[in-house]
Amino acid sequence: MFIEWILAAGLAVLLVVLVARFTKKWTKEDGEPEGPTAAHSGGILSALFLLVFAIAIIVPWTAADTARHNTYAEVQSLNEAYWRAAALPPADRQAVRAGLVDYTRFVADKEWPSMAAGGELPEGWQRLDAIRIRLTAIPSTNDEVKTARDDTIERLREVYAARRERATEAGAVLPPAVLFFTVTIGLVMLVFPFLAGARPKGMARLPLLVMAAVLGLCVLIVFDLDNVFSGGLAVGSDAYQGAISDFQRIP
């Protein structure tokens, strides 16, 4: 793919060179920094940077919002499962609830650091499977136990689904092309006045320096938001920590 990018850029440059050569007789020279060539190129570069930057911000922002929603959905299902297990036989109730607490603490303390690295831990699925096996083995001694067992299993299915979504979002990062073009166009924007033949002096340097600082911050934000479980927009494990406290208040 990288070779295709180079070919596309090369063909575009070649087209400009050919058109400039064949239209030389009918066009006027334009060597001024404020001339139509510099104005046209600067406007297009600004628009391209805004387009790429918007994509680079909106995509991870949306992914982070979805990840945060799924995280709270998983925690809510864990709370519901813990609550529904109250009507199970004492030994099963204690085992199922202990498994739910153990799983929640595992996610908050051990699995969350690996989410920032872009993946989950298989042990989490094993812990959920152990809870599911314990639930399905509970005999239906009466309607109350059967209802509690089935309701708890249904809530556990929701935990499975939310966990699967969370695992998918952990690996959702921006395509390398978006990051590449964000940095490349940002750098071109920084040096464009000099490429156009301008030589800022005095107070004219101040807007250029401000623009350079803002562009640098924009590019940094893009990289900071690239992973929804790390960086400035990271989805934290606070919901799971809160769930552990909530379990203690459920009778």
N, C-alpha and C positions, 0 to 999 in steps of 0.2 A: 504494500500500500504506500510506503514511503516513496518508492520509485515513481508511483503514479502521481503523487503530490509534486515531485520535482518536475516531471514531464508537463503537468498541467501549468505550473508556474512558468516553466521555460517557454511553452507555447504562447502563453499570454504575453510574455516579454517580447518574444519574436514578432508577434502580431503588432505590437506597438512600434517596434523598430521598422517593420515593413511599411506600415501606414505612414509613419513619419517620413520615410524616404520617398514614397510615391506621391505624397501630398506636399512635398517641399516647395514646388513651384507656386502653389496657390495659398500657402500659409505664411504668416509673419513670424519672425523670431520672437520668442517670449522668454527672456532671461531674468525677469523681475520676480523677487520673492512674493510680491502681492499680485502677480499676474494671474491670468485665467488658468494656466496649467497648475500652479501651486494651489490656487483656491479650489479647483476641481478635485485634485488629488487629496488635499487635506480634508475636504468635506466627505469624500468617500471613505477615507481611512477612519475618520471619526465615527461614521455610521457603522462600518464593519466592526470596529471595536465595541461599540454599544450593543450590537447584535450578539456578538460572541460572549460579551460579558453578561448580558441578560440571560443567555442560555446557561452559562456557567453558574449563575446565581440561582435561577429559578429551579433548575433540576435538583440540586442537592437540598434546596430549601423545601421543596415539595416532598422529597424523599424523607427528610428529617421529620416533617409534620406527620407523614404516614407512619413512620417508625415509632414516633411517640404515641400515636393513636393505638397502634397494635400492641405496644408495650403495656399501656394502661388496660387494654382489652384482655391481655393475658393475665394481668394481676387481678382484674375483676373476676375473671373465670376461676382463678385460684381461690379467691375469697368465697365465691359461690360454692365451689366444691367443698371447701372446708366447712362451710355452714351446712350444706346438705348432708354431710357425713355424720351429723349429730345423731340421726335416727338409726344408725347402723349398730349392730351388736357391739358391746363394749370393747372386746379385743380387736375387732376389725376397725372400729372407729378410731381407736388409739393408733393402730398401725397406719391407716390411711392418712390421718391427720399428721402423724409424724413424718410420713413420706412427703406430704405437701409442704410442710415447713422445711424439710431437708432440701427439697428441690428449689424452693424459693431462695433459701440462703445460699445454695450452690450457685444459682444464677447471679445473685447480687455480688457475691464475694469472689467467686472463682471464674465464672464464665464471662463476666462483663469485660474484663481486660482483654480477652481474646476477641470480643466483638469489635474492639477498636482496631485490632489487627486484621479484621475482615472475615472472621469466621466464628462459628460456634464450637462447643465441645461435645463430642458424641456421648459423653457421660450423661448429659442432660436428658437425652432420649431414653437412655437406659433407666434412669430414675423414674421417668414418667411411665415407662413400660412396666416397671415393678409395681407401681401404684395401680395401673390398669389390671394387671394379673391378679392382684389381691382383691380388687373389686369384683371382677368377674367370677371369682371363686366363692363369693359369699352366697350361701343358699337362700332361697326365697322362703323364709320361715313364715312370713305373714306379709300382708299388703304394705304395711308401713316400711318394713325393711326393703321390700322389692322396690317401692317408690324411691326410697332414699338411695338405694344402690344405683338404680337407673338414672336418677337425676345427677348423682355424683359422676357417673360415667359420662353423661352428656356434657357436663361442665368440663370434664377432663378432655373430651374431644375438642372443645373450644380452645383449651390450652395448647393442644397439639397444633391446631390450625394457626393460632397466633404465633407460636414458636416457629413454625415453618415460614411464616411471613417475615419474622424477625431475622431468620437466617438468610433469607433472600435479600433483605435490605442491607445486611452487613457487607455483602459483596457488591452492592450497587455503587459504583464510582463513575466519575465523568470519563468519557472516552479520552484517550490520550490526545486525539486531534484537537479537542476543545481546549485542553490545557496548553497545547503547543501554540495554537493560534492566539490564545489570550496573551501569552507571554510575547510572542513574536510581534503582533500588532501593537501591543503596548510599548515595546521597545522602539518600533518604527515611529510611533506617535511622539516619543520623547525627542528623537533626533530629527524629526521631519523639518522643523524650521531651518536647521542648518543644511539639510539636504536640498532645500528649496533656495538656498543662497542667502538666507538672512543671517545677520550677525547681531544678536540682541545686545544692547548696551544700557547701562544705567537701570532705571526703573522698569525698562522693558524686560529685564531678566526675571523680575519678581513673578509675573503671571506664569512664566515658563517653569520656574522652580516650584510654584504651587501646583501646577498641572503635573509635574514629575512626581511630587509627593503623593498626590491623589491617585495617580495611576499605579504607583508602587503599592499603595494600600489596597487598591481594588484587586490587583493581582494576588496579593497576599491573602485577601479574603477568599478568593476563589479556591486557593489551595487549602485554606483553613476549613472550608466547608465541604471539601471533596468527600470525606467519609462522615456519615451521619452519626457514627459512634465514637468519633474523636474530633478534636478541634474545638473551635469556638461555639459551634452549633450542636455539639454532641448531645445525644440522648443519653441521659444518665440512668443509673440503677436506683434512683430515689424511690420509685414506685414499689420496687421489690422490698426495699428496706422498710417502707411504710406498711407493706402487707404483713411482714413478720410481726410488727407491733399490733396490727389489726387482728391477727390470729389469736392473740392472747386475750382479746376482749370478746371473742365469740364463745358462747357457752357450749 
